[in-house]
Amino acid sequence: MKEALMNIITQGTKIEGKMYVNGSIRIDGEVHAEYIEATEKIIIGPDGILKGKVKSKSLSSSGVCDGVFHIGELVELLKGASFDGELTCKRLVVEDGVLLDGKVSMREGKRIKEKPKES
């Protein structure tokens, strides 16, 4: 089985624009993305900043997230992380100490069935 590629944006590096990542990416610097897509996982370190429109299979952050995030599977917001914006995912883990502000959707586009009305 072929191992997924890991790309790294180191502290002190700032990138702006569109990014397409084959595999995973770790962000310890700043990424201001018009659009970023990763086929696997996005990891944001404690000093990392990711702003923009984001699409990925999974996300793990202990840094700053700001924008519109469409994550196919799991999102982990670790202690010290902050999230501001819109988040769509299947599963969400939020540790104590996370600042979370915005809209979160975990419905996968399906309507939640209403409970039957009691008479």
N, C-alpha and C positions, 0 to 999 in steps of 0.2 A: 504494500500500500504506500502510495506516494504521500509524503508529509507536506502540509500546506506551507506556503512561503510566509515569512514574517518580515514586514517592512517596518523601519523605525524612524520616527521623526524625533530627533534629540532636542534636549533643552537648549534654548537659544536660537532655534530654527523657527522661522515663520513662513508659512506657505499660504498662498491665496489662489483661488480658482477652482477648477474641476479636477477630481482625482478618481481614477478607477484602479482598484487594488485587487490583484489576483492573489488571494490568500488572506492573511491577517495583517493588521497594522497596529503598532504601538505609538501613541502620541505623547511625548514628554515636552514638546514645544507647543507652538500655536498653529492651528489650521483654521483659516477662515474660508470655508468652502461654499462656492456657489452650488456645488453638488459633490458629494463623495459617496462612492459605493465600494464596499468590500465584500468579496465572495464568502469570507469566513467571519472573523471576529475583529472588532475594534476595541482596543484597550487604551484607556486614557489614564496616564499616571497622575500622581498628586499635583504636579506642576503643569500638566497638560491642559490645553484649551481647545475645544472643538466647537465651532460655530458654523451654522448653515443648514443645508438640506442633506440628510444622511440616510443611507440605506445599507443594511448589513444583516448577516445571519444572527449575530449576537453582539452584545456590547457590555463591557465591564469598565466602570469609571470610578476613579477616586479624585478626578479633577473637575473641570468646568465643561458643561454641555449646554448649548444654547441654540435653539432652532427647531426644525421639524425632523424628527427621527422615526423612520420606519424600520423596525427590527423584526426579523422573521421569527425568532425564537426567544431566547432569554436576555433580559437586561438586568445587570447587577449594578446598583448604585451603592458604592462602598463608603464607609465612614470618611467624612471630609469632602465628599462630592457635592456639587450643586448642579441642578437641572432646571432650566427655564425654557418652556416652549411646549411643543406638542410631541407626544410619544405614543406610538402604536407598537404593541408587542404581544406575544402569547403569554409569557411569564415575566414577572417582575419581582425582584428582591431589593428591598430598601433597608439599609442598615441604619442604626441609630446615629444621629449626627449629620444626616444628609439634608440639604436644603432642596426641596422639591416644590416647584411652582409652575403650574401650567395645566394642560389637558392630557389625561392618560386614557387610552382606549386599549382594552384587552379582549374585545369581542370578536376579532377577526372578521369583521363585516357581517356578523350574524346578529339577528335581533334576539334580545333576551326575552324569553317567554314570560308573560305576566302570570301571576298566580290567579287561580280562579277566584271570582268574587264570591264571598260568603253571603248566604241569604239570611 
